[in-house]
Amino acid sequence: MFKIGRFRLFAICVSGALAAGAASAAPKAGKGDAGKGKAVFEQCAVCHNADSTDKKMGPGLKGIFKRAKLASGKPVNESNIRATIDAGGNGMPPYKEMLSDQEKDNLIAYLKTL
């Protein structure tokens, strides 16, 4: 077995702890339940189609995760979709305070099935 100096061992441990903490603080991808997300989507369905790309009041969301860009021009990814849900825009109300993080995870999981 090789020897590691105490300072080096301490630095390795601290780095590992910081990395683990940062990973646990990051939003968790893939933690949503699409079935529950479909129920959350009912309030979105007033303005968005789930089964087509046709515009209702807002854009149709069928195949949203297969698109290159959102209506805002930003790339389609979980982070940008969550930011859109949180902030709203172009007539869409912000849902940051209206939906829990778990409801947003579930909604995003559902949107991935469209």
Secondary structure as the mmCIF struct_conf table of DSSP 4:
data_model
#
loop_
_struct_conf.conf_type_id
_struct_conf.id
_struct_conf.beg_label_comp_id
_struct_conf.beg_label_asym_id
_struct_conf.beg_label_seq_id
_struct_conf.end_label_comp_id
_struct_conf.end_label_asym_id
_struct_conf.end_label_seq_id
HELX_RH_AL_P HELX_RH_AL_P1 ARG A 6 ALA A 25
BEND BEND1 ALA A 26 ALA A 26
HELX_LH_PP_P HELX_LH_PP_P1 PRO A 27 LYS A 28
TURN_TY1_P TURN_TY1_P1 ALA A 29 GLY A 30
HELX_RH_AL_P HELX_RH_AL_P2 ALA A 34 PHE A 41
TURN_TY1_P TURN_TY1_P2 GLU A 42 CYS A 47
BEND BEND2 ALA A 50 ASP A 51
BEND BEND3 THR A 53 THR A 53
BEND BEND4 LYS A 56 GLY A 58
TURN_TY1_P TURN_TY1_P3 LYS A 62 GLY A 63
HELX_RH_3T_P HELX_RH_3T_P1 ILE A 64 LYS A 66
BEND BEND5 ARG A 67 ALA A 68
STRN STRN1 LYS A 69 LYS A 69
TURN_TY1_P TURN_TY1_P4 ALA A 71 SER A 72
BEND BEND6 GLY A 73 GLY A 73
STRN STRN2 PRO A 75 PRO A 75
BEND BEND7 ASN A 77 ASN A 77
HELX_RH_AL_P HELX_RH_AL_P3 GLU A 78 ALA A 87
STRN STRN3 GLY A 89 GLY A 89
TURN_TY1_P TURN_TY1_P5 ASN A 90 GLY A 91
STRN STRN4 MET A 92 MET A 92
HELX_LH_PP_P HELX_LH_PP_P2 PRO A 93 PRO A 94
TURN_TY1_P TURN_TY1_P6 LYS A 96 MET A 98
BEND BEND8 LEU A 99 LEU A 99
HELX_RH_AL_P HELX_RH_AL_P4 ASP A 101 LEU A 111
TURN_TY1_P TURN_TY1_P7 LYS A 112 THR A 113
#
